[in-house]
Amino acid sequence: MILYNTTYSVANEVEKEWLHWIKTDHIPTIIATEIPASYRILRLLTEVDNGGATYSLQLDFNAMEDYFTYLNQYADDMQQRIVDRFTNQFLSFDTLLEEV
């Protein structure tokens, strides 16, 4: 199992709107690609007060090939959707993990 994690630091002013949009629009759009096997959205509980909330969006892929398909065909567009909607109101970084 391959886990593609994106960690988001979201401004307090838009946190509720951001989370609602992620759950009702963004994640369904990702799942509609039929490439990720499953997903999770998690809120970090042990964070430093940085003026925002921190979330982790985790996408599970059955194989590295599935991840690369998603990365090459969809990832840039999915990230751009968030940028277009919440410009300058969040920061993010990605990590790729493998279940052992």
N, C-alpha and C positions, 0 to 999 in steps of 0.2 A: 504494500500500500504506500502510495506517495501522497504526502500532505503538502499542499501549497497554502501557505499562511500569509495573509496580509494584515499587518498591524496598523491601525488608524488611531491617531490622536485628533479628536474632534473638539472644536470650540464649544464651550458650554452654551453659547447663545443658539446654536443650531443642533445640539445633541439630539433632542427628541425628534425633530424633523428628519435629521440624518438617519437615525435608527429606524424610524417608520419607513422612510424611502428605501433603505437597504433591505428591509424585510419584505416590503410589499411590491417593490419594483426591481431592484438590482438583483437580488438573489433569484427570484423567479426567471429573470432574463438569463442568468448564468445557467440555471438548471435546464432551461429550455434548449440549450445546446446539446443536451443528453450526453455530455462527456464526463462531468464529475459524477462519481458514484454516490457521494453524499456531501453534506456541508454542516458547519456549525458556525454560529455567531456567538462570541463570548465577550464578556466585559472583564477587564482586568480589575482585580480587587486590591492588589498591592502595588499601587502606583504613587508616584510623587505628585504633589499638586502642581500641575503645569498649566492651569487655566482651562483644562478640558478633560474629557473622558477618553479612555483608551479601550479600543475594541480589537478583537481578533476575528477575522473572517477566515475560516479554514475550509478548503475544498479538498476532498479525498479523491484520488484517482487510482484505479486498479493497477495501472502500469505506467512506467515512464513514458511510453509512447502516447498514452492518453493525455498525460500532462503536456507533452510537446505539441500535440494537436491543438489543445486548448490555448497554449501559449502562442503558437504561430497563427491561429485563426481568429482568436477572440480576445485575448488578454488586453491588448492595447486599446481596443474599442471599449471594453468594459471599464478600464481605468479612465478613459477619456469621458465617459458618461458621468462619473463621479466628479471629475474636475469641472466639467461644464455646469453641473448642478450646484456644487459647493466650492467654487473657486476661492482660494485663500482662507478657507475655514477648516482645513484639516491638513495633516501630514501623514504620510504612509511609507512603509517599507515592506518588502516581501522576503520571505524565507521559504526554502524548499527542504522538506524533511522526508526521511524514509523510515518506515516502521521496521524494527529489528527484532 
